[in-house]
């Protein structure tokens, strides 16, 4: 006689097999391009001023770190990332700084706080 656990196992395996067979017909991953950033860590979309927000023009903030203790790493910015949808390979990230030790997540600071475009960066240490 089968136990309930064994029966559940068999149905689960059958479900996984059927799911795998059906998923083979769905579109496959297709790369649309790439650009180089050395040791990317965190990605974030940001809007730096009210004009960008109204125009729905987000920027991409990228922090990178090597993992080596006390090493200075990079923060990159790609303004209006939506302009590059047709040419991902044409992206040239702008280096904002290379003087922060282990930068973590970079965030766009709300323009209304300081009336200027700023990036806030957390640090691991």
N, C-alpha and C positions, 0 to 999 in steps of 0.2 A: 504494500500500500504506500502511496505517495504522501509525503508530508506537505503541509501548506507552504512551507518555505521552498521546497523543491519545485512545487508547482509554480510559484511566483517567479522563481529563477528561470524556469523554462519559458514562461510567457514573456518575461523581460527580454530574454535572448531572442525570441521570435520577433518581438516588437522592434528591437534594435536592428535585426537583419532586414526586416521589411522597410524600416525607415531608411536604412543605408541604400537599399535598392531603389527606392523612390527618389532619393536625393541625388542620385547620379544624373538625372535629367535636368536639374536646375542649372542656371548659368554658373559658370566657373569664375573664380577670381581672375581678373585681368588687370595687370598693372597699367596705370595711365601716365607714369613718369616718376622721376625721382630727382632729388637734389642732395647735395652733400652737406652734412654738419658733423663735425668731429664729436663723437661721444654724446649724442643727444640723451637728455635725461627726462625732462618734462616739457609738455606742449600745452599752450593755452591760447585761446582766442581772446582778443581784447579790443575795446573801442576807446580811443584816446580823447575824443572831443565830441561835442554835440553834432557837429557837421558830419563826422564819420558815422555817428549813430543814426542820424536821419537818412543818410545815403546808404545805410546798411553795409558799410565797408569795414569789415573786421581785419585786424592785424593778427599775425601769428607770432607768439613769443616762444622762443625755444631756449631752455637752459641746458647746459652740458656740464658734466663733471666726470673726472677720470676714476674716482674712487680712491685715489692715492691721498692719504691724509695731508692736510694743509697745502694742497695744490691749488693754484689759482686757475679758474676755469672761465667759461664764456657764457654770455647771454646774447642771443641773436634775435633780430626782429625782421619780419617780412610784412611790410605795410600793404594793406589792401590785398590780402591773399586771394580774393575772388578774381582779381585781374589775371591770375596765372592758371586758371582752370584749363585753358586751352594750351598752355605751354608750361607744364610742371617742370620740365627740364631746364627752362629758362630762369628759374628762381635763383637769385643770388642773395642769401641771407646777409643782412647788415649786422656787423659786430657792434653791439652796444657797449660792452665792456669785456675785458679779459682779466680783471683784477679782483674778482670776488672768489673767496675760497669756498668751494663746494656749494654753488648756488642751487637751491631747490626750485620750487615752483615760482615762476614769474607771473605777476598779475598786473593788468592795466589798472592804475588808480583812477577812480572816478574824477573826471575833470572838474567837477564843482567844488572839490575840496581845496585845490591849490591853483585853479585856473591855468594849469599847464599840463602837458603830457608827461606822465611819470609811470615808471614800472616799479612795483614793489616786489622784492625778492626775499624769500625766506632762506635762511642758511642752516645747514645741518649742525655746524659747530658754532 
